[in-house]
Amino acid sequence: MTVEGLRARALEGVAHGFLGRRGGVSKGVCAGLNVGLGSDDDRDAIHENRRRAVEAVAPGAQLVTVHQVHSGGALAVTAPFADGERPKLDAMATDRPGLVLGILTADCAPVLFADGEAGVIGAAHAGWKGAIGGVVEATIVEMERLGAVRGRIAAAVGPCIARRSYEVDEAFLRRFEAEDAENERFFSAGARPDRRLFDLEGFVVSRLAAAGLSRIEAMGEDTYSQPARFFSYRRATHRGEADYGRQVSLIALSAAR
C-alpha cells in the first residue's frame, strides 16, 4: 500500500501533505504509517515510516519535529534536532530549503502555513489546549520574523477529530466561554444534558481568521470515524487499546529556491 497524502488547494505550489496511516510498516494497534516516537511501537518501524513519509512529500529533505506538549509555543528552526534534544513546544517556522517540518497528531489539528513569495513556511500542532493558548498566532509571528507577510500567508487545517466525534463536559465548555463568550458557537448539544460536542476544526479556523489570514482551508476529515485511514487517540481509548499511532503532516520549501 502506498503512502496516502492529502493536499490543500490553499497551499498549491508548496510541497506538503497531510498523511494518514496507510503505507507504513508498523504492526498491531499501531499498524501502518506510525511516526510517533512516543508510542511503544518498534523503533526501526517508526524510523522507516518517517523515511517513507518524507519521501512521499519532499524526497531528500531533512525531517524536523519537536517534542509536542500541547503548548502555545513556536520557534524558528534551521536544522533537525536529535530525538532526545527536541525542544518542548508545538510549532515551527523556517525559511531553509531542504527542511521538511513535521507535525504529529492523533485527533489534534495539524496546521500548515506558507508564504510562497517570501519562501517561509510553518507548521503547528493545535489541540484544544494549544489552540486556545495561541499556538497558531505564535507560528505566524515566527514566520513574520523570517520575512513572511501576514496578509500573504495561506493556512490549511488537516484531518482532526470532528465535532460529531468530540464529546466534552460542561467544565470544558466553561473554559472556552471564559476566554471569549462567542466561543459558545463551537459547541452543540451532546447525547446527555451535561455533554457538548466541540468543533475543534472550526475553532482553529476562527483563530486563523482572527489573526488576519484570509486564505484558509479546512480539510474536513474526521480522524475518529475513519480507522482504516487515520490514527485516533480517542478511538483507541474508547476501544481500550494499550497504545495508539500518530500520523504526520509535512511541509517543505523546494531545495531549488
Buried (B, 14 or more C-beta within 10 A) or exposed (E): EEBBBBBBEBBEEBBBBBBBBBBBBBEBBBBBBBBBBEBEBBEEBBBBBBEBBBEBBBEEBEBBBBBBBBBBBBBBBEEBBEEEEBEEBBBBBBBBBBBBBBBBBBBBBBBBBBBBEBBBBBBBBBBBBBBBBBBBBBBBBBBBEBEBEBEBBBBBBBBBBBBEBBBBEEEBBEEBEEEEEEBEEBBEEBEEEEBBBBBBBBBBBBBBEEBEBEBBBBBEBBBBBBEEBBBBBBBBEEEEEEBBBBBBBBBBBBBEE
